[in-house]
Amino acid sequence: MNFISLPPELLINVLLELDCVSLLRCRQVCSLLKDLMDNDVRLQYMVELTAAGMEDGPYSTVTAAERLRMLKARQEAMDKLAWTSREEVPMLKGGVWELYGGVLAQGEGSRTLVFKQLPSSLRGIEGKEWRINDVGVHIRDFGMDPAQDLLIIIENRVEGTGITCSVHLRSLTTGQTHPAAARPAVLMHTPHRGRYSYTIQVAEDCVAVLMTSSDEDHSEFLVWNWKTGHRRLYITGADLSSFAFLTSHHLLLTCLPTMELDNNNVFHGDDPRLFVIDLERMPDQEEIEFSDLDYLCAFHFPPLNDNFATVSMSVRSDPAPNWTPSPELKVPFHVARQDRLFVITFWVVEGNMHIIPFISLVPSWTFLDCINSMAPGETGRVFEWSEWGPSGSRFVPAPPTHTSVWVCYVYGMTFAMSLRQGSQRVIVTLDFNRLAINRARAEQQQQQQQQEEGGGGEGAEKPWGDRKKLVLEDDRPFQPANIFSEEVRTSLPYIMRKTTPFGAEGEGHFDAVMISEDSLVMVSSPSHIRKYRVLTF
């Protein structure tokens, strides 16, 4: 008996064990398999999940047919950036905030935190609000992971001529000591002297904290296992400016090049680059100087032209690798765990001190494909720009509203930004999901063909026109071209979508846009406005 001679119910059970790519290949084998897949809602749901960059949620009473309906409704809304509700949230005067895992959190005063679960009618998430009136310490900064009910509070204590940094591990819902953390549920560190700003990220059992002192030109980077309290990494140095988790044990670190000014007042410096380190092979007890880092590999960017130098560099990606929503939400589906988009921002200074920001958008598979090509045990590998950048990334100019403050501008494989179009400000998203791009490309080609057959071919060549969705895959030279010593082209394709959040000019001002799984959040930070406008899908 061959495979297709099996009873249909057995064939379907076998097909349900395959991944989406294998399913689509099976669909092309014969009419029997095509008909089976086209008429079984579970198989349709699997294909649509993958095409949307999603994965199935936990078991519940919601059937595959209902999940498929919800998924299609959500994808249609996201495709058109057609939100189902709008809500205004006052911006509190606590000075600290966070947006992660669908929760918007703000400080109120120095010891109170206010939380808001952003709703989604299309995924069945109810909105709710709660607060922790007194966390018991002065909040210098905080981070969170709603999926693990984890709240991380940074407290600084002045002791003599220095400070002690205390990292408190609390429950996000109650503010009490987190039950999974080793007692006393406080991670302690005494940094070098300085006034520090903090970047906090959580990836499963790891809590990573980057402490940056602008007045002392010094950074300290620590990673702990928050459940055991064991310190896994400690790096110090002036050139480390930002980090992100690539996998649960691989970290991306930005290396800020050293600048020098010659006798002709021309800047010189190393080319910008990213380091990758493997937590599993790094020493955990000793302090590591960043300049002596034993890195796994490095990714070099194009060399800058004379008289240009990188003054700042950051990397951002959300959510963390392998992140899934809290089981209590019982979501039918969520952003898949395997693919992430990394937003790398450069602030480059020209000789006359004119600062030019620009952005490199890199999917996780670009980095991981290079890492997987390395020989077993190989370290210190350098990947030149030509090996990974032109086809594996996309350079875009940074919009005027791009900031180092409102940094939640990426979620999954989508980057969000705000641009001025004529007299109005629009929201633009860039989606790098490969399967969605393939589907959108086919739709766009079909539309162009129909327009040409109907005599509308000339209008079809306009890049935007009245369209709100466009597949871009050109490799035009990056502008301004004089930043780099040679012409730079990138060709990674993406879907560009746009929407106008307000019907008329002056209806509402916003100076940044952030993105979560089910929301676009417009930020209005001027003192006479101070509010978030949440567009929910």
N, C-alpha and C positions, 0 to 999 in steps of 0.2 A: 504494500500500500504506500503510495507516495503522499506527500504533504497535503496537497489540495484535495485528496480523496477523503480526508478526515471529515467528520460531521461538522457543520458550520459552527456549532457552539464550542467545539474543541479548537477549531481554527481561531475563533475570536479570543479564546483564553490564551492561546499561544501568542497571538499578535499583541495582546495587552501587556505581555512581558517585554516587548521591544521598546527601544527609544524611538523618538519621533523621526529621525533621519532614516532608520531602518524601516519604519512603517511606511514612509513615503516611497521608499524603494520597492517594498512589497506591493504597494498599490499599482506600480507600473508593470508588474510581472504578468498579470492576466486580468481578464474582466471579472472573474470570480472574486479575487481578492479585492479588486476595486469596488465591486458592489457591496461586499461585506463591510468594508471600511466606510463607505459612503452611507450605509444604512444602520450602523451601530453607533449610538450616541456616545458610548464610552471611548471608542476609538477616535471619533471626531473631537471629543473634549481633549484627549491627549495631544492631538496634532495642534489644536488651537492654543493650548497652553504653551507649547514650545514656541510656536510662532509669535506669541505675545511676550516671550521672555519670562514666563511664569512657571510655577510648579504647584502641584495640588496641595491643598491644605489638609489638616487632620480629619479623621473620620467624623462624620456627623450625620444627622438625618437628612441633610441636603443631598438630593440625588445628583447623579452625573448630568442628567438633563437640565436640572435647575442650575447647576454650576456652569454648564455650557451657556445657558441663556444669560446668566449674570456676567460671565466672561465676555461674551459678545457685546453686551450693553456697555460694559466698562471700556472695552477697546474702541468702540464707536465714539464714546464720549472723549476718551483720551486722544483719539485720532483727530477729532475736530476741536480739541481743547474746549469742549462744551461742558462747563461745570453745572452741577445740579443745584448748588446753593452757594451763597456768599454770606460771610459773617465777619464782623469787625471785632477785634480783640484789643483792648487798651494795652499800651506798652507801659509796663510798670517801671518804677524808678529805683530798681535794685541794682542795675548796672551789669547783671549777668543774665544769660539766657541760653537755651539749648533747644534744638529741634532734632529729634531722633526717634525712629520707630513709630512715627505717627503721633508723637506727644510733643507739644509745645510747652516749654517750661520757662518760668521767669523768676528772678529774685525780687522780693519786695522788702526793702530795707536790707539789713545785713544778716538776718537770721531766719528769714521766712522764704519758702519756695511755693510757687503756685503752678499747678499743672493742668493741662487741658488735652484730653484725648481727642484728636481730630476725627470727626465722624466720616463715614462713607455709606451712602444709601446703596451704592452699587455693589459693595462687598459686605453689607450687613453689619457695619461697625457703628455702634451707638456712641455718640459723644458724651463725655462726662468731665467734670472738673473736681479737683481736690487740692488741698493745701497742707503743708506742714508748717504750722505756725511758728515753731521754734526748734531749729535743728540742734540747738545746744552749743553751737560754736559760731564764730564769725566766718561767713562764707567768702572766701577769696575767689573761688571759681567752683564749678561743678560739672559733672558729666553724668550720663545715665544710659542704661540699657533696659527698656521696658520688658523685653522678652525674658530677662532674668530677674525682674523686679529689683534691679540694682541701681542705687544712687551713690555717686562718688562725690564727696565734698572735700575740697582743698581748704585747709586751715593753715595760716602762717602765724607762728608765735615768735616774737622777738625775744631772744635770750642773749643778754650781754651785747656783743658787737655783731652777732649774727642772727640767723633765723632758723627755726625748725619747721619743716613742712610736714604736716600730718594729713594723710589721705584716709578719710573716714568712709567705711563701707556700710551703707545703710539700705534698708528696704525702701523702694521707691513709693510704695503705697502707704507706709506707716511712719517712715523716718526713724524707725528703731534699728538696732544692730541687725545686719543681714544674717539670717540663720545659717547660710552656707559658708560664711566667712569664718576663718580661724580666729578665735579670741586673742586679743581684745578687738579685733576687726578694725584696726588702725595700722596703716603702713607708714613708717616713719623714715624721714630723710633729712639730713642736714646739708644743705647745698653751700657752695661758695658764696661769699657775701655778694649781695646785689638785690635789685628790685625786679621781680620776675613776673612774666605773664605765662599763662599755662595753656597747653593743648592736651586734651584728655581723650583717649579712645579705648574702647572695650572690644575685644575679640575673643569670644567664648570665655576661657578661664583667665585670659590675660588682661591686665589693665596697664596701659602705657601712658606715661606722663612726660611731656616735653616742657622743660622750664627754660625760658628765654629771658636773658637780662640785657636790655638795650644799653643801659648805662655802663655795664662792665664788659660788653661785647663777649658774652659767654653763654653757653647753653649746656644743660644737663638733661639727659634722656634716660628714663628708667622704665623697666618693664617688670611687673610682678605677676605671679600667680595669685589672684585675689582670694582664692578659696583656701590656699595653704599659707599665704603670707610670704612665700619664698621669692626672693628677688632673682630674676632671670637675666637681667641685663642692666649695665650702668655705663653710659658713654658720656664723656665731657668734651667740649671743644667749642671754638668760635664759629666754625663753618657749618654746623648742623642747624638748619633753619626750619625743617618741617619733616613729617613722616606720615606713612599710611601703611596699614596692613595689606599685603598682596595676597597672602594666604594666612592660615592660622599660625604659621611659623616663619613665613617670609615677610620681611619688612622693607619698604621703600624709604630711603632717606635722601633728602635733597642736600647737595653739597654746594654751598655758596662760595663761588670762586674768590680768591684773594685779588684785590684791585691794587694796581700801582699806577702812579702818575709820573710820567717821564719829564725831562727837562723842557719839553715842548708843550707841556700841559695836555698830553694825550694819554687816555686811560689804556691800560693793558691788564689782562687777566686771563685765567684759565677758562676753557669753554665750560658752560654749565653741564652738569651731569647728575645722574641718579645712581645711588648705590643700592644694592640688594644684599641684605644679610639674612642668615639662617639662624633663628633662635636656638635650634637644636645643636648647633656646633659652636655656639659662643660661650666663653667662660662667664659664669654667673656671679662670682664673688668679687672679682677685681674690677677696679675702675679702668676703663679703656679710653685712651685719648683718640678722638675722632681722626686725627691725622695718621694714626697708626692702625686704623681699622682693618681687620682681616675680613674683607668683604667677599661675598660669593661671586658677584659680578657687578659691572658698572655699565650704564647706558649713557653714551655721550650724545649731546645735542650738537647742531651745526655750529662751527666756530663763528664768533662775532667779528664784525669788522673793527678795524682800528678806530679808536676813540669811542668805543662802546664797551660797557662793562655791566655785569649783572649785580644789582644792589640788593635784590631780594628774590626769593624763590619759594614757592609753596606747592604741596601736593595734597589733593583732597579726593576722597571717595567715600560713598555711603550706600548702603549700610556695610558693616564689617563682613568679611568673608564668612560663608556658612550661616549667616544670620537668618533666623526665622522669627515670625511674630509670636507673641505670647499665646500659648494654647488657650488661655481664657477668652481670647477674642473669637476663637472658632471661625477664622476666616476661611472661605471656600478655596482660595488660592492666594498666592503672594509672589513677589519678585523672586526669580530663581536664584539659587545660592552660588552658582558657579561663575557667572560673568559680572564684571564690574568695570565701570568707566572711571579712569583717573584723570583729574583736571589738574594740570601742572601750570601754574601761573608764574611768569617771569616779569620782573620790573627791571628794565634796562635803562641805564643812564647814558645820555650822549655827552659829548665833551662840554657843551654849554650848560650841563646839569638839567637838561630836559629829559624827564622820565617817560618812557614808553612801555606800557604794559601789553603783553600778548599771552596767548594761552595755547598749550599743547594738550590735545585730547587723545588719550591712549587707552585702548581696551586692555583688560587683564590678559587676554590670550596673546597679545603681542609680546608682553614680558615673559609669560610662562612658556611660550613656544621657544624662545631663546634659551631660557633656563633649562628646559628639557632637552635641548640639543647639546648641552655640555657633557663632557665625559664624566663618568663616576669619580667622585673625589676631587674633581677640578675646582679650583678657586681662583679668584683674582682675574677672571675673564673680563675683557673689555669688549663691548659691542659698540662699534662705531655707528654713527648716524646712518650711514648708507646701508647697514645690515638690518636695520629695524624700522627706521623712521619714515622714509618716503611712502611706503605702502602700508605701514602699520600704525599710522597716527594721522592727526589732522591739526594743522596750525590754524588758529583764527585770531583776529584782532580782539583784544579785550574791550568790551563796551565801556563807555564812560562810567557806568554805574557799577562796574566790577570792583569788588572791595575785599579787603582782608578782614573785615568785620563780619558781614553777613555771608558766611562761607558755606551755607547749606544749599548750594546751587547745583548739586548733582545727586541723583538717586538712581541706583541700578545702572542702566546704560544710557541715561538721559541727563543732559546738561541744560539748565534754564538760565536765560538772561533777559535783560530789558534793553530795548533799543528805541530810538526816536525814529518814527516814520512820518514825515511831514509834520503836521502840527500835533500829532498824538504820540503817546508812548505805547509800545506794543510789547507783549511777552513772546519770546521766541524760544522754542525747545529744539535741541539737536539730539536725535535718537540714533544710537549706533547698534541696535539689535539687528544681527545679520539676517535672520529669517524674515523679520518684518521689512527690512530693506528689499529683500528679494521679491516679496509680495507687492510692496508699494511700487517697485520698479516696473513690474509686469502691468500693474494697474495704470501707471503713468504712461507707459508705452501704448497701451490700448486706447487711452484717452487721446493721446496725440494722433494715433492712427485715425480715430473716429473724426477728430477735428480736421485732419487733412482731407479725409474723404468727403467731409461736409463743407469744404472750402474755407476752413478756419485755420489752415496750417500756419499762416503768418503770425497770427496771434498766439499760437501754441508755443512759439519760440521765446516769448517774454518770460523772464525768470520767475516773476511772482504774479503779475497781473492781479486778478481777483482771487487767486488760489490761496488756500491756507495750509497747503501741504505740498512739499516738493522734495524729490530725491536728488541729492547733489553728490556727484562722483568725479568732478573735474580735478585736474592737478595744476591749476593756474599758479604762477609764482606768488609766494607770500609777500604781502605788502605791509609796511614800507620795506622795500627790497634792500635798502642800504644798511639794515641792521646786521645782516650776515655777510661774511666775506665772499660767499658765492651764492648763486641763485638757489633758493630752497623751494621745493615743491612737495606737497603731501596729497595723497589721493584716497585715503580711507573714506568710503562712502557713508552717508548718513541721511536721515530723513529730517528735514526742517519743517517745523510747524509754527504757526503764529496765530495770535489772537489779540484783539483789542479789548482790554478789561473794562474800559469805560466808554460810554457812548459818545461823549463830547469832550472837547478840550477843557481842562480846568475842573472837570467833575471830581477828579481825585488825583492827588500827587502821590507818587511812590518812588523811592530812590534805589530800591533793590528788589529782586525776586528770589525766593527760595522754593525748593521743591521737596515734597515728601511723596510717599507711595500713592496717596489718594488726593493730594492737595497741591495747589500753587499758593504760596504765601507772599503777598506784596508787603514790603516794609516801608513805612513812612516814619522816618526818625526825627525830622525837624521838631523843635520844641513846641511849636504851635499845633502840631498834628499828633505825633507819637501814637501810632497804632499799627496793628497788623490787619491786613484784609485777607481772609482765608477763602480761597476759591476751591470748593470741594467737589470731587467727582464720585 
